[in-house]
Each structure stands twice: as C-alpha cells, then as structure tokens.
C-alpha cells in the first residue's frame, strides 16, 4: 500500500520534470544545433540557424513595409524643423564666409559695414534658402536609388552570428523563456495529478 502511494506521489513529480525538460529542450532548439545533426536519416537544425535566410527575407520586407520607408525620411527632410535647422546653418556659414573670407580683404571689408553687410547677408541667405526644397528633393531621389532598407536588413540578418543572436534574444526574453519552462513543469504536474486521480477512481 505504501509503495502504491509512493508511486502516486512520484507520478506528478516525474510528469513535472518531463514537462520542464521538454520545454527546456524546445527553447534551446530555437538556436541549437547550430550545425544540423543527422538522426535516423533526418537533418535536424535549430529553428533560427535552419531558417536564417527565410527570416532575413521576411524581416527585410517587414522593415521596409511596416517600420521604415523612404516616405518617412522624406517627411523628416521636408519638415519645418529640418528646414529651420538648414537655414540656421546657412546663416552661420554666410556669417563665417563674410567674416573670414571677405573680411580679410581690406577693400571689400570697407564696404561690408552696418546695414549694407546685413542686406548682402540677407540676400545670400534668402537665395540659398530658395534652393533648400530642390536640395531636399535631390537628396530624397538619391536616397531612394541607393538606400534599400529591405536589402540592408536582409544582408545584416543573413550574416548575423548565431551565437551573438542567441545571446541577444536570451538577454531580452530571458524571463519569458524561463516562464515557458516553468509552465511546462506546471502543466506536467497537472497532467500527472489527473493521471493519479484516474488511477485512484478506477482502482
């Protein structure tokens, strides 16, 4: 009788251990084995190492369609804040040019005084400011031609070191992955308890 109760007590514990071990292995198999192993003629790679190319392709498409696009960059470059910053930069550069270059010429510096200097400065700044939209448009065109978000992300993910990727994922999701393992133990214990209950009912 005592042995029977001992067995009944061990069943939930063993089931919990099996549940925990199963989920622990499942979590580890996200990244391992990094090199496919052969078991009974079947090639078994880790989930990420085995589908890294597909993951790279899908992530590239996701980033381009849902996260970052050329329109986002265009909106930033065409915003009032950026235009204001560019104008400030132009004014600073004109001031520097007039002080350092033109101011060093005695004949020119005689005329660049007071209101005249400010008028010339304002003319230069206004003229350059009119070019800003064209400059932004040209920049956006070049960005669209040369910056392929999908391809950049795809190549980055394809070349990402498996060990480094595993380290990053486990650093970010360590608690969640541990929870999965614990849930495996809890579920295993529950199933073992149900089995014991069935054995007792149908003794």
C-alpha positions as CSV (number, residue, x, y, z in Angstrom):
1,X,0.0,0.0,0.0
2,X,2.8,2.4,0.9
3,X,4.5,1.6,-2.4
4,X,1.3,2.4,-4.3
5,X,1.0,5.8,-2.6
6,X,4.7,6.5,-3.3
7,X,4.1,5.8,-6.9
8,X,1.0,8.0,-6.9
9,X,3.2,10.8,-5.4
10,X,6.0,10.3,-7.9
11,X,3.8,10.4,-11.0
12,X,3.0,14.2,-10.8
13,X,6.7,15.0,-9.9
14,X,8.0,12.9,-12.8
15,X,5.5,14.5,-15.1
16,X,6.5,17.9,-14.0
17,X,10.2,17.1,-14.6
18,X,9.3,15.7,-18.1
19,X,7.3,18.9,-18.9
20,X,10.1,21.2,-17.7
21,X,12.8,19.2,-19.6
22,X,10.7,19.1,-22.8
23,X,10.1,22.9,-22.8
24,X,13.8,23.5,-21.8
25,X,14.9,21.5,-24.9
26,X,12.3,23.2,-27.1
27,X,13.6,26.7,-26.0
28,X,17.2,25.6,-26.7
29,X,16.3,24.3,-30.1
30,X,15.3,27.8,-31.2
31,X,19.1,28.3,-31.8
32,X,20.6,24.8,-31.5
33,X,22.0,22.8,-33.0
34,X,23.8,25.5,-35.0
35,X,25.1,22.8,-37.4
36,X,22.3,20.3,-38.5
37,X,22.7,16.9,-36.9
38,X,21.6,13.6,-38.6
39,X,19.1,11.5,-36.6
40,X,17.8,8.4,-38.3
41,X,18.3,10.0,-41.7
42,X,16.7,13.3,-40.8
43,X,18.6,16.5,-40.8
44,X,17.7,18.4,-37.6
45,X,18.9,22.1,-37.4
46,X,18.0,24.7,-34.8
47,X,14.9,26.8,-35.8
48,X,16.9,30.0,-36.4
49,X,20.0,28.5,-38.0
50,X,17.8,26.4,-40.3
51,X,15.6,29.3,-41.4
52,X,18.0,32.2,-41.2
53,X,17.8,33.1,-44.9
54,X,13.9,33.0,-44.8
55,X,14.0,35.0,-41.6
56,X,16.3,37.6,-43.2
57,X,14.0,37.9,-46.2
58,X,10.9,38.3,-44.1
59,X,12.5,40.8,-41.7
60,X,13.7,42.9,-44.6
61,X,10.2,43.0,-46.1
62,X,8.7,43.8,-42.7
63,X,11.1,46.7,-42.0
64,X,10.6,48.2,-45.5
65,X,6.8,47.9,-45.5
66,X,5.9,48.5,-41.8
67,X,8.7,50.1,-39.9
68,X,10.9,52.4,-42.1
69,X,10.3,53.7,-45.6
70,X,11.7,56.4,-47.9
71,X,8.5,58.4,-47.3
72,X,9.4,58.6,-43.6
73,X,12.8,60.1,-44.5
74,X,11.1,62.4,-47.0
75,X,8.7,63.6,-44.3
76,X,11.6,64.4,-41.9
77,X,13.6,66.2,-44.5
78,X,10.7,68.3,-45.6
79,X,9.6,69.2,-42.1
80,X,9.7,72.8,-40.8
81,X,12.2,71.8,-38.1
82,X,14.7,70.5,-40.5
83,X,14.2,73.4,-42.9
84,X,14.7,75.8,-39.9
85,X,17.9,73.9,-39.0
86,X,19.2,74.1,-42.6
87,X,18.5,77.9,-42.7
88,X,20.3,78.4,-39.4
89,X,23.3,76.5,-40.8
90,X,23.2,78.6,-44.0
91,X,23.2,81.8,-41.9
92,X,26.1,80.6,-39.8
93,X,28.1,79.7,-42.9
94,X,27.4,83.0,-44.6
95,X,28.4,84.9,-41.4
96,X,31.6,82.9,-41.3
97,X,32.3,83.4,-45.0
98,X,31.8,87.2,-44.8
99,X,34.0,87.5,-41.6
100,X,36.8,85.1,-42.6
101,X,37.0,85.4,-46.4
102,X,35.6,88.8,-47.4
103,X,36.5,90.5,-44.1
104,X,40.2,89.7,-44.7
105,X,40.2,91.7,-47.9
106,X,40.8,95.4,-47.0
107,X,38.9,96.9,-50.0
108,X,35.9,94.7,-49.5
109,X,35.7,95.0,-45.7
110,X,35.4,98.7,-46.1
111,X,32.0,98.3,-47.7
112,X,30.8,95.4,-45.6
113,X,29.7,97.5,-42.7
114,X,26.4,98.1,-40.9
115,X,23.2,97.9,-43.0
116,X,25.0,97.0,-46.2
117,X,26.6,93.9,-44.7
118,X,23.2,92.8,-43.3
119,X,21.5,93.4,-46.6
120,X,24.1,91.4,-48.5
121,X,23.9,88.6,-45.9
122,X,20.1,88.5,-46.1
123,X,20.3,88.3,-49.9
124,X,22.7,85.4,-49.8
125,X,20.7,83.6,-47.2
126,X,17.4,84.1,-49.0
127,X,18.9,82.9,-52.3
128,X,20.3,79.8,-50.7
129,X,17.1,79.2,-48.8
130,X,15.2,79.0,-52.0
131,X,17.4,76.2,-53.1
132,X,16.6,74.1,-50.0
133,X,13.4,72.4,-51.5
134,X,15.4,71.4,-54.6
135,X,18.3,70.2,-52.5
136,X,15.9,68.1,-50.3
137,X,14.2,66.6,-53.4
138,X,17.5,65.7,-55.0
139,X,18.6,64.1,-51.7
140,X,15.5,62.1,-51.5
141,X,15.9,60.9,-55.1
142,X,19.5,59.7,-54.3
143,X,18.4,58.0,-51.1
144,X,15.7,56.1,-53.0
145,X,18.2,55.0,-55.5
146,X,21.0,54.0,-53.1
147,X,19.3,53.1,-49.8
148,X,17.4,49.8,-50.0
149,X,16.1,49.1,-46.4
150,X,15.0,45.6,-47.3
151,X,18.4,44.6,-48.7
152,X,20.3,46.1,-45.9
153,X,18.3,44.3,-43.2
154,X,18.4,41.1,-45.2
155,X,22.2,41.1,-45.5
156,X,22.6,42.1,-41.8
157,X,20.4,39.2,-40.6
158,X,22.0,36.7,-43.1
159,X,25.5,37.5,-41.8
160,X,24.5,37.7,-38.1
161,X,26.5,35.4,-35.9
162,X,24.2,32.7,-34.4
163,X,25.9,32.8,-31.0
164,X,25.6,36.6,-30.8
165,X,21.9,36.5,-31.9
166,X,21.2,33.8,-29.3
167,X,22.9,36.0,-26.6
168,X,20.7,39.0,-27.6
169,X,17.4,37.1,-27.7
170,X,18.1,35.4,-24.3
171,X,19.2,38.7,-22.8
172,X,15.9,40.4,-23.9
173,X,13.5,37.5,-23.4
174,X,15.2,35.6,-20.5
175,X,12.2,35.9,-18.1
176,X,9.7,34.9,-20.8
177,X,11.7,31.9,-21.9
178,X,12.1,30.8,-18.2
179,X,8.4,31.2,-17.8
180,X,7.8,28.8,-20.7
181,X,10.0,26.2,-19.0
182,X,8.1,26.7,-15.7
183,X,4.8,26.4,-17.4
184,X,5.9,23.1,-18.8
185,X,6.6,21.8,-15.3
186,X,3.2,23.1,-14.0
187,X,1.4,21.6,-17.0
188,X,3.3,18.3,-16.5
189,X,2.4,18.3,-12.8
190,X,-1.3,18.9,-13.6
191,X,-1.4,16.1,-16.1
192,X,0.4,13.8,-13.7
193,X,-2.2,14.7,-11.0
194,X,-5.0,13.9,-13.4
195,X,-3.5,10.6,-14.2
196,X,-3.2,9.8,-10.5
197,X,-6.9,10.8,-10.0
198,X,-7.9,8.5,-12.8
199,X,-5.9,5.6,-11.3
200,X,-7.5,6.1,-7.9
201,X,-11.0,6.3,-9.4
202,X,-10.6,3.1,-11.5
203,X,-8.6,1.0,-9.0
